[in-house]
Amino acid sequence: MTSAQALVALLACWDDGQLHDLPDDLLREQIPIMLFEIMIQTMQDVNARAPWGIDSWETSAYAIMTLCSLLSFPWPSQLATQVEIAINAGRRAVEHGLLDNTGPEYIWIGKVSYGSPILGLSYALAALNIASPTHRLGERVLALMDLPLRESARLSEYYNQMSVPVGEPQWMVQGSVFQSCLFIPILNRERLDVFPRISTEVDGYLEIVLPQWTLASHLKDACIPPQVLFELMAASVLFYAVDTFVEEIVRNQHQDHLEAVRDIIYQIFEDSSDKANKTNGNPLASPNANMSTMETTKDVDKGRVLRKAVSDDKINATSLDDIRTDLGNFLSFVMRGMKQASKHDQQNFRYYLRSFLLAQLDSVSSNIRLTKRSEMVASPQSDFQPYFEWVRGPAAVSVGGMQMFALLAGMIGQNGTDCFPGIEQKFLAQDMCLHLATMSRMYNDYSSLHRDRTEINLNSLDFPEFGMDKAIDDGPQGFPDSKAKLGQLAKYEWQCAQAALTQLNPMVEPRVWKVLKGFCNANDLFRQLYLVKDLGFWVQK
């Protein structure tokens, strides 16, 4: 309550010209994001205690005071209307509570719980008489929110085509879209810091996909903490940017040097791991930028490949150094959320993050081989691989869901302990994640078939199991029968993920369950959005 009142009063002073030196990002981004978080948590708490005052008329009075301050801010229309409705209902509940007042409510906590009749009565009377809204903010504040308001109104059209769970109000959807628009400038700056050389089409991805995360966190039974939510959104943007980076920079400029790029990936992880060990396990150490191209040596004992620097005049060393710098910055950036994670969760994230980058190169190799074929027939790889093995393996890893889940697990573990302490929890969580990643790849291919065929990218429907060997592409709505089969398989993967989540429920803490529920919500919303829109980009040749 007091935070909302203070922030709104600060905006009112700035609007009146009393404060001249407030940072622009504080006004446009940080304060609106904080106000929205206060508002959504207050509204969710009100809805959870519906009807108003059922447990505490005094608590309802504090909520009314909070909402009256928040109503001063220029929210989307549906959201503002819902806040007004909640305030009016709350005031009726407080009036009724005062009539039935039998003594103090023990809602204050010190060494013991206690109540204050004078304090409760004072705030109840204030809630009944406070102006709503408390401030009339002028044109300067309205101008700050003009773009987010217009963008959220436009983007809400996408989400009106999607089905949210029964009972979820429409204002929640509009509010979540608005919240995501507040994050776009911040995340776009961070994307440019990491990958400054890729096309601006990634910026359009932000506005379409970010509402998935904000809405997923606000749906029933879900709750992703604000800082975790921000890191997930930032990682989602960067994982998509990696896909763009690999297509535009690596495939277009270095398709003959993929092994050199693969060596760079191994090396930046080796360097980062070495530096982390020297800094007491700090995963934020920057990767080594003093490598040229690599030669491979086998380390049989460790079962993996180590890379040693050598020079090669045939490859543009400067350009490869740029790739090393970009990927090194990417690694440092996404590891920031793992500072407090357990050693196991850090290792798990690094494993899937490296697998993701290598899978991107494997996809480029497959697409190059596919391009060189006279027609898209038979198995898309020189050695036969069943579709099941491909879609549950490299295809699932390449969409980014595996490392996204590993990042999430590392951030919600507490005090350096594993998020999932036992083998059963770890196994079920990983199984759930694999099904979600597989589902995402299937729906991705479902929506992008026309683009993939035009650009000659490997797609699920290129595998012979779907019987499309001789099919002719007749546009975005083509191949309805084969796409229907793919859709059925994707639904099966979703059902398997839900079964694993149900099994996990009694094995994890309630707060962890709510985060997992939010993660599954996000995947379900991605699934629905894939059916509405191809989320990919057309490669800039």
Secondary structure as a PSIPRED ss2 file (coil, helix, strand):
# PSIPRED VFORMAT (PSIPRED V4.0)

   1 M C   1.000  0.000  0.000
   2 T H   0.000  1.000  0.000
   3 S H   0.000  1.000  0.000
   4 A H   0.000  1.000  0.000
   5 Q H   0.000  1.000  0.000
   6 A H   0.000  1.000  0.000
   7 L H   0.000  1.000  0.000
   8 V H   0.000  1.000  0.000
   9 A H   0.000  1.000  0.000
  10 L H   0.000  1.000  0.000
  11 L H   0.000  1.000  0.000
  12 A H   0.000  1.000  0.000
  13 C H   0.000  1.000  0.000
  14 W H   0.000  1.000  0.000
  15 D H   0.000  1.000  0.000
  16 D C   1.000  0.000  0.000
  17 G C   1.000  0.000  0.000
  18 Q C   1.000  0.000  0.000
  19 L C   1.000  0.000  0.000
  20 H C   1.000  0.000  0.000
  21 D C   1.000  0.000  0.000
  22 L C   1.000  0.000  0.000
  23 P C   1.000  0.000  0.000
  24 D H   0.000  1.000  0.000
  25 D H   0.000  1.000  0.000
  26 L H   0.000  1.000  0.000
  27 L H   0.000  1.000  0.000
  28 R H   0.000  1.000  0.000
  29 E H   0.000  1.000  0.000
  30 Q H   0.000  1.000  0.000
  31 I H   0.000  1.000  0.000
  32 P H   0.000  1.000  0.000
  33 I H   0.000  1.000  0.000
  34 M H   0.000  1.000  0.000
  35 L H   0.000  1.000  0.000
  36 F H   0.000  1.000  0.000
  37 E H   0.000  1.000  0.000
  38 I H   0.000  1.000  0.000
  39 M H   0.000  1.000  0.000
  40 I H   0.000  1.000  0.000
  41 Q H   0.000  1.000  0.000
  42 T H   0.000  1.000  0.000
  43 M H   0.000  1.000  0.000
  44 Q H   0.000  1.000  0.000
  45 D H   0.000  1.000  0.000
  46 V H   0.000  1.000  0.000
  47 N H   0.000  1.000  0.000
  48 A H   0.000  1.000  0.000
  49 R C   1.000  0.000  0.000
  50 A C   1.000  0.000  0.000
  51 P C   1.000  0.000  0.000
  52 W C   1.000  0.000  0.000
  53 G C   1.000  0.000  0.000
  54 I C   1.000  0.000  0.000
  55 D C   1.000  0.000  0.000
  56 S C   1.000  0.000  0.000
  57 W H   0.000  1.000  0.000
  58 E H   0.000  1.000  0.000
  59 T H   0.000  1.000  0.000
  60 S H   0.000  1.000  0.000
  61 A H   0.000  1.000  0.000
  62 Y H   0.000  1.000  0.000
  63 A H   0.000  1.000  0.000
  64 I H   0.000  1.000  0.000
  65 M H   0.000  1.000  0.000
  66 T H   0.000  1.000  0.000
  67 L H   0.000  1.000  0.000
  68 C H   0.000  1.000  0.000
  69 S H   0.000  1.000  0.000
  70 L H   0.000  1.000  0.000
  71 L C   1.000  0.000  0.000
  72 S C   1.000  0.000  0.000
  73 F C   1.000  0.000  0.000
  74 P C   1.000  0.000  0.000
  75 W C   1.000  0.000  0.000
  76 P C   1.000  0.000  0.000
  77 S H   0.000  1.000  0.000
  78 Q H   0.000  1.000  0.000
  79 L H   0.000  1.000  0.000
  80 A H   0.000  1.000  0.000
  81 T H   0.000  1.000  0.000
  82 Q H   0.000  1.000  0.000
  83 V H   0.000  1.000  0.000
  84 E H   0.000  1.000  0.000
  85 I H   0.000  1.000  0.000
  86 A H   0.000  1.000  0.000
  87 I H   0.000  1.000  0.000
  88 N H   0.000  1.000  0.000
  89 A H   0.000  1.000  0.000
  90 G H   0.000  1.000  0.000
  91 R H   0.000  1.000  0.000
  92 R H   0.000  1.000  0.000
  93 A H   0.000  1.000  0.000
  94 V H   0.000  1.000  0.000
  95 E H   0.000  1.000  0.000
  96 H H   0.000  1.000  0.000
  97 G H   0.000  1.000  0.000
  98 L H   0.000  1.000  0.000
  99 L H   0.000  1.000  0.000
 100 D C   1.000  0.000  0.000
 101 N C   1.000  0.000  0.000
 102 T C   1.000  0.000  0.000
 103 G C   1.000  0.000  0.000
 104 P C   1.000  0.000  0.000
 105 E C   1.000  0.000  0.000
 106 Y C   1.000  0.000  0.000
 107 I C   1.000  0.000  0.000
 108 W E   0.000  0.000  1.000
 109 I E   0.000  0.000  1.000
 110 G C   1.000  0.000  0.000
 111 K C   1.000  0.000  0.000
 112 V C   1.000  0.000  0.000
 113 S E   0.000  0.000  1.000
 114 Y E   0.000  0.000  1.000
 115 G C   1.000  0.000  0.000
 116 S C   1.000  0.000  0.000
 117 P H   0.000  1.000  0.000
 118 I H   0.000  1.000  0.000
 119 L H   0.000  1.000  0.000
 120 G H   0.000  1.000  0.000
 121 L H   0.000  1.000  0.000
 122 S H   0.000  1.000  0.000
 123 Y H   0.000  1.000  0.000
 124 A H   0.000  1.000  0.000
 125 L H   0.000  1.000  0.000
 126 A H   0.000  1.000  0.000
 127 A H   0.000  1.000  0.000
 128 L H   0.000  1.000  0.000
 129 N H   0.000  1.000  0.000
 130 I C   1.000  0.000  0.000
 131 A C   1.000  0.000  0.000
 132 S C   1.000  0.000  0.000
 133 P C   1.000  0.000  0.000
 134 T C   1.000  0.000  0.000
 135 H C   1.000  0.000  0.000
 136 R C   1.000  0.000  0.000
 137 L C   1.000  0.000  0.000
 138 G C   1.000  0.000  0.000
 139 E H   0.000  1.000  0.000
 140 R H   0.000  1.000  0.000
 141 V H   0.000  1.000  0.000
 142 L H   0.000  1.000  0.000
 143 A H   0.000  1.000  0.000
 144 L H   0.000  1.000  0.000
 145 M C   1.000  0.000  0.000
 146 D H   0.000  1.000  0.000
 147 L H   0.000  1.000  0.000
 148 P H   0.000  1.000  0.000
 149 L H   0.000  1.000  0.000
 150 R H   0.000  1.000  0.000
 151 E H   0.000  1.000  0.000
 152 S H   0.000  1.000  0.000
 153 A H   0.000  1.000  0.000
 154 R H   0.000  1.000  0.000
 155 L H   0.000  1.000  0.000
 156 S H   0.000  1.000  0.000
 157 E H   0.000  1.000  0.000
 158 Y H   0.000  1.000  0.000
 159 Y H   0.000  1.000  0.000
 160 N C   1.000  0.000  0.000
 161 Q C   1.000  0.000  0.000
 162 M C   1.000  0.000  0.000
 163 S C   1.000  0.000  0.000
 164 V C   1.000  0.000  0.000
 165 P C   1.000  0.000  0.000
 166 V C   1.000  0.000  0.000
 167 G C   1.000  0.000  0.000
 168 E C   1.000  0.000  0.000
 169 P C   1.000  0.000  0.000
 170 Q H   0.000  1.000  0.000
 171 W H   0.000  1.000  0.000
 172 M H   0.000  1.000  0.000
 173 V H   0.000  1.000  0.000
 174 Q H   0.000  1.000  0.000
 175 G H   0.000  1.000  0.000
 176 S H   0.000  1.000  0.000
 177 V H   0.000  1.000  0.000
 178 F H   0.000  1.000  0.000
 179 Q H   0.000  1.000  0.000
 180 S H   0.000  1.000  0.000
 181 C H   0.000  1.000  0.000
 182 L H   0.000  1.000  0.000
 183 F H   0.000  1.000  0.000
 184 I H   0.000  1.000  0.000
 185 P H   0.000  1.000  0.000
 186 I H   0.000  1.000  0.000
 187 L H   0.000  1.000  0.000
 188 N H   0.000  1.000  0.000
 189 R H   0.000  1.000  0.000
 190 E H   0.000  1.000  0.000
 191 R H   0.000  1.000  0.000
 192 L H   0.000  1.000  0.000
 193 D H   0.000  1.000  0.000
 194 V H   0.000  1.000  0.000
 195 F C   1.000  0.000  0.000
 196 P C   1.000  0.000  0.000
 197 R C   1.000  0.000  0.000
 198 I C   1.000  0.000  0.000
 199 S C   1.000  0.000  0.000
 200 T C   1.000  0.000  0.000
 201 E H   0.000  1.000  0.000
 202 V H   0.000  1.000  0.000
 203 D H   0.000  1.000  0.000
 204 G H   0.000  1.000  0.000
 205 Y H   0.000  1.000  0.000
 206 L H   0.000  1.000  0.000
 207 E H   0.000  1.000  0.000
 208 I H   0.000  1.000  0.000
 209 V H   0.000  1.000  0.000
 210 L H   0.000  1.000  0.000
 211 P H   0.000  1.000  0.000
 212 Q H   0.000  1.000  0.000
 213 W H   0.000  1.000  0.000
 214 T H   0.000  1.000  0.000
 215 L H   0.000  1.000  0.000
 216 A H   0.000  1.000  0.000
 217 S H   0.000  1.000  0.000
 218 H H   0.000  1.000  0.000
 219 L C   1.000  0.000  0.000
 220 K C   1.000  0.000  0.000
 221 D C   1.000  0.000  0.000
 222 A C   1.000  0.000  0.000
 223 C C   1.000  0.000  0.000
 224 I C   1.000  0.000  0.000
 225 P C   1.000  0.000  0.000
 226 P H   0.000  1.000  0.000
 227 Q H   0.000  1.000  0.000
 228 V H   0.000  1.000  0.000
 229 L H   0.000  1.000  0.000
 230 F H   0.000  1.000  0.000
 231 E H   0.000  1.000  0.000
 232 L H   0.000  1.000  0.000
 233 M H   0.000  1.000  0.000
 234 A H   0.000  1.000  0.000
 235 A H   0.000  1.000  0.000
 236 S H   0.000  1.000  0.000
 237 V H   0.000  1.000  0.000
 238 L H   0.000  1.000  0.000
 239 F H   0.000  1.000  0.000
 240 Y H   0.000  1.000  0.000
 241 A H   0.000  1.000  0.000
 242 V H   0.000  1.000  0.000
 243 D H   0.000  1.000  0.000
 244 T H   0.000  1.000  0.000
 245 F H   0.000  1.000  0.000
 246 V H   0.000  1.000  0.000
 247 E H   0.000  1.000  0.000
 248 E H   0.000  1.000  0.000
 249 I H   0.000  1.000  0.000
 250 V H   0.000  1.000  0.000
 251 R H   0.000  1.000  0.000
 252 N H   0.000  1.000  0.000
 253 Q H   0.000  1.000  0.000
 254 H H   0.000  1.000  0.000
 255 Q H   0.000  1.000  0.000
 256 D H   0.000  1.000  0.000
 257 H H   0.000  1.000  0.000
 258 L H   0.000  1.000  0.000
 259 E H   0.000  1.000  0.000
 260 A H   0.000  1.000  0.000
 261 V H   0.000  1.000  0.000
 262 R H   0.000  1.000  0.000
 263 D H   0.000  1.000  0.000
 264 I H   0.000  1.000  0.000
 265 I H   0.000  1.000  0.000
 266 Y H   0.000  1.000  0.000
 267 Q H   0.000  1.000  0.000
 268 I H   0.000  1.000  0.000
 269 F H   0.000  1.000  0.000
 270 E H   0.000  1.000  0.000
 271 D H   0.000  1.000  0.000
 272 S H   0.000  1.000  0.000
 273 S H   0.000  1.000  0.000
 274 D H   0.000  1.000  0.000
 275 K H   0.000  1.000  0.000
 276 A H   0.000  1.000  0.000
 277 N H   0.000  1.000  0.000
 278 K H   0.000  1.000  0.000
 279 T C   1.000  0.000  0.000
 280 N C   1.000  0.000  0.000
 281 G C   1.000  0.000  0.000
 282 N C   1.000  0.000  0.000
 283 P C   1.000  0.000  0.000
 284 L C   1.000  0.000  0.000
 285 A C   1.000  0.000  0.000
 286 S C   1.000  0.000  0.000
 287 P C   1.000  0.000  0.000
 288 N C   1.000  0.000  0.000
 289 A C   1.000  0.000  0.000
 290 N C   1.000  0.000  0.000
 291 M C   1.000  0.000  0.000
 292 S C   1.000  0.000  0.000
 293 T C   1.000  0.000  0.000
 294 M E   0.000  0.000  1.000
 295 E E   0.000  0.000  1.000
 296 T E   0.000  0.000  1.000
 297 T E   0.000  0.000  1.000
 298 K E   0.000  0.000  1.000
 299 D E   0.000  0.000  1.000
 300 V C   1.000  0.000  0.000
 301 D C   1.000  0.000  0.000
 302 K C   1.000  0.000  0.000
 303 G C   1.000  0.000  0.000
 304 R E   0.000  0.000  1.000
 305 V E   0.000  0.000  1.000
 306 L E   0.000  0.000  1.000
 307 R E   0.000  0.000  1.000
 308 K E   0.000  0.000  1.000
 309 A E   0.000  0.000  1.000
 310 V C   1.000  0.000  0.000
 311 S C   1.000  0.000  0.000
 312 D C   1.000  0.000  0.000
 313 D C   1.000  0.000  0.000
 314 K C   1.000  0.000  0.000
 315 I C   1.000  0.000  0.000
 316 N C   1.000  0.000  0.000
 317 A H   0.000  1.000  0.000
 318 T H   0.000  1.000  0.000
 319 S H   0.000  1.000  0.000
 320 L H   0.000  1.000  0.000
 321 D H   0.000  1.000  0.000
 322 D H   0.000  1.000  0.000
 323 I H   0.000  1.000  0.000
 324 R H   0.000  1.000  0.000
 325 T H   0.000  1.000  0.000
 326 D H   0.000  1.000  0.000
 327 L H   0.000  1.000  0.000
 328 G H   0.000  1.000  0.000
 329 N H   0.000  1.000  0.000
 330 F H   0.000  1.000  0.000
 331 L H   0.000  1.000  0.000
 332 S H   0.000  1.000  0.000
 333 F H   0.000  1.000  0.000
 334 V H   0.000  1.000  0.000
 335 M H   0.000  1.000  0.000
 336 R H   0.000  1.000  0.000
 337 G H   0.000  1.000  0.000
 338 M H   0.000  1.000  0.000
 339 K C   1.000  0.000  0.000
 340 Q C   1.000  0.000  0.000
 341 A C   1.000  0.000  0.000
 342 S C   1.000  0.000  0.000
 343 K H   0.000  1.000  0.000
 344 H H   0.000  1.000  0.000
 345 D H   0.000  1.000  0.000
 346 Q H   0.000  1.000  0.000
 347 Q H   0.000  1.000  0.000
 348 N H   0.000  1.000  0.000
 349 F H   0.000  1.000  0.000
 350 R H   0.000  1.000  0.000
 351 Y H   0.000  1.000  0.000
 352 Y H   0.000  1.000  0.000
 353 L H   0.000  1.000  0.000
 354 R H   0.000  1.000  0.000
 355 S H   0.000  1.000  0.000
 356 F H   0.000  1.000  0.000
 357 L H   0.000  1.000  0.000
 358 L H   0.000  1.000  0.000
 359 A H   0.000  1.000  0.000
 360 Q H   0.000  1.000  0.000
 361 L H   0.000  1.000  0.000
 362 D H   0.000  1.000  0.000
 363 S H   0.000  1.000  0.000
 364 V H   0.000  1.000  0.000
 365 S H   0.000  1.000  0.000
 366 S H   0.000  1.000  0.000
 367 N H   0.000  1.000  0.000
 368 I H   0.000  1.000  0.000
 369 R H   0.000  1.000  0.000
 370 L H   0.000  1.000  0.000
 371 T H   0.000  1.000  0.000
 372 K H   0.000  1.000  0.000
 373 R C   1.000  0.000  0.000
 374 S C   1.000  0.000  0.000
 375 E C   1.000  0.000  0.000
 376 M C   1.000  0.000  0.000
 377 V C   1.000  0.000  0.000
 378 A C   1.000  0.000  0.000
 379 S C   1.000  0.000  0.000
 380 P C   1.000  0.000  0.000
 381 Q C   1.000  0.000  0.000
 382 S C   1.000  0.000  0.000
 383 D C   1.000  0.000  0.000
 384 F C   1.000  0.000  0.000
 385 Q C   1.000  0.000  0.000
 386 P C   1.000  0.000  0.000
 387 Y H   0.000  1.000  0.000
 388 F H   0.000  1.000  0.000
 389 E H   0.000  1.000  0.000
 390 W H   0.000  1.000  0.000
 391 V H   0.000  1.000  0.000
 392 R H   0.000  1.000  0.000
 393 G C   1.000  0.000  0.000
 394 P H   0.000  1.000  0.000
 395 A H   0.000  1.000  0.000
 396 A H   0.000  1.000  0.000
 397 V H   0.000  1.000  0.000
 398 S H   0.000  1.000  0.000
 399 V C   1.000  0.000  0.000
 400 G C   1.000  0.000  0.000
 401 G H   0.000  1.000  0.000
 402 M H   0.000  1.000  0.000
 403 Q H   0.000  1.000  0.000
 404 M H   0.000  1.000  0.000
 405 F H   0.000  1.000  0.000
 406 A H   0.000  1.000  0.000
 407 L H   0.000  1.000  0.000
 408 L H   0.000  1.000  0.000
 409 A H   0.000  1.000  0.000
 410 G H   0.000  1.000  0.000
 411 M H   0.000  1.000  0.000
 412 I H   0.000  1.000  0.000
 413 G C   1.000  0.000  0.000
 414 Q C   1.000  0.000  0.000
 415 N C   1.000  0.000  0.000
 416 G C   1.000  0.000  0.000
 417 T C   1.000  0.000  0.000
 418 D C   1.000  0.000  0.000
 419 C C   1.000  0.000  0.000
 420 F C   1.000  0.000  0.000
 421 P C   1.000  0.000  0.000
 422 G C   1.000  0.000  0.000
 423 I H   0.000  1.000  0.000
 424 E H   0.000  1.000  0.000
 425 Q H   0.000  1.000  0.000
 426 K H   0.000  1.000  0.000
 427 F H   0.000  1.000  0.000
 428 L H   0.000  1.000  0.000
 429 A H   0.000  1.000  0.000
 430 Q H   0.000  1.000  0.000
 431 D H   0.000  1.000  0.000
 432 M H   0.000  1.000  0.000
 433 C H   0.000  1.000  0.000
 434 L H   0.000  1.000  0.000
 435 H H   0.000  1.000  0.000
 436 L H   0.000  1.000  0.000
 437 A H   0.000  1.000  0.000
 438 T H   0.000  1.000  0.000
 439 M H   0.000  1.000  0.000
 440 S H   0.000  1.000  0.000
 441 R H   0.000  1.000  0.000
 442 M H   0.000  1.000  0.000
 443 Y H   0.000  1.000  0.000
 444 N H   0.000  1.000  0.000
 445 D H   0.000  1.000  0.000
 446 Y H   0.000  1.000  0.000
 447 S H   0.000  1.000  0.000
 448 S H   0.000  1.000  0.000
 449 L H   0.000  1.000  0.000
 450 H H   0.000  1.000  0.000
 451 R H   0.000  1.000  0.000
 452 D H   0.000  1.000  0.000
 453 R H   0.000  1.000  0.000
 454 T H   0.000  1.000  0.000
 455 E H   0.000  1.000  0.000
 456 I C   1.000  0.000  0.000
 457 N C   1.000  0.000  0.000
 458 L C   1.000  0.000  0.000
 459 N C   1.000  0.000  0.000
 460 S H   0.000  1.000  0.000
 461 L H   0.000  1.000  0.000
 462 D H   0.000  1.000  0.000
 463 F C   1.000  0.000  0.000
 464 P H   0.000  1.000  0.000
 465 E H   0.000  1.000  0.000
 466 F H   0.000  1.000  0.000
 467 G C   1.000  0.000  0.000
 468 M C   1.000  0.000  0.000
 469 D C   1.000  0.000  0.000
 470 K C   1.000  0.000  0.000
 471 A C   1.000  0.000  0.000
 472 I C   1.000  0.000  0.000
 473 D C   1.000  0.000  0.000
 474 D C   1.000  0.000  0.000
 475 G C   1.000  0.000  0.000
 476 P C   1.000  0.000  0.000
 477 Q C   1.000  0.000  0.000
 478 G C   1.000  0.000  0.000
 479 F C   1.000  0.000  0.000
 480 P H   0.000  1.000  0.000
 481 D H   0.000  1.000  0.000
 482 S H   0.000  1.000  0.000
 483 K H   0.000  1.000  0.000
 484 A H   0.000  1.000  0.000
 485 K H   0.000  1.000  0.000
 486 L H   0.000  1.000  0.000
 487 G H   0.000  1.000  0.000
 488 Q H   0.000  1.000  0.000
 489 L H   0.000  1.000  0.000
 490 A H   0.000  1.000  0.000
 491 K H   0.000  1.000  0.000
 492 Y H   0.000  1.000  0.000
 493 E H   0.000  1.000  0.000
 494 W H   0.000  1.000  0.000
 495 Q H   0.000  1.000  0.000
 496 C H   0.000  1.000  0.000
 497 A H   0.000  1.000  0.000
 498 Q H   0.000  1.000  0.000
 499 A H   0.000  1.000  0.000
 500 A H   0.000  1.000  0.000
 501 L H   0.000  1.000  0.000
 502 T H   0.000  1.000  0.000
 503 Q H   0.000  1.000  0.000
 504 L H   0.000  1.000  0.000
 505 N H   0.000  1.000  0.000
 506 P H   0.000  1.000  0.000
 507 M H   0.000  1.000  0.000
 508 V C   1.000  0.000  0.000
 509 E C   1.000  0.000  0.000
 510 P H   0.000  1.000  0.000
 511 R H   0.000  1.000  0.000
 512 V H   0.000  1.000  0.000
 513 W H   0.000  1.000  0.000
 514 K H   0.000  1.000  0.000
 515 V H   0.000  1.000  0.000
 516 L H   0.000  1.000  0.000
 517 K H   0.000  1.000  0.000
 518 G H   0.000  1.000  0.000
 519 F H   0.000  1.000  0.000
 520 C H   0.000  1.000  0.000
 521 N H   0.000  1.000  0.000
 522 A H   0.000  1.000  0.000
 523 N H   0.000  1.000  0.000
 524 D H   0.000  1.000  0.000
 525 L H   0.000  1.000  0.000
 526 F H   0.000  1.000  0.000
 527 R H   0.000  1.000  0.000
 528 Q H   0.000  1.000  0.000
 529 L H   0.000  1.000  0.000
 530 Y H   0.000  1.000  0.000
 531 L H   0.000  1.000  0.000
 532 V H   0.000  1.000  0.000
 533 K C   1.000  0.000  0.000
 534 D C   1.000  0.000  0.000
 535 L C   1.000  0.000  0.000
 536 G C   1.000  0.000  0.000
 537 F C   1.000  0.000  0.000
 538 W C   1.000  0.000  0.000
 539 V C   1.000  0.000  0.000
 540 Q C   1.000  0.000  0.000
 541 K C   1.000  0.000  0.000
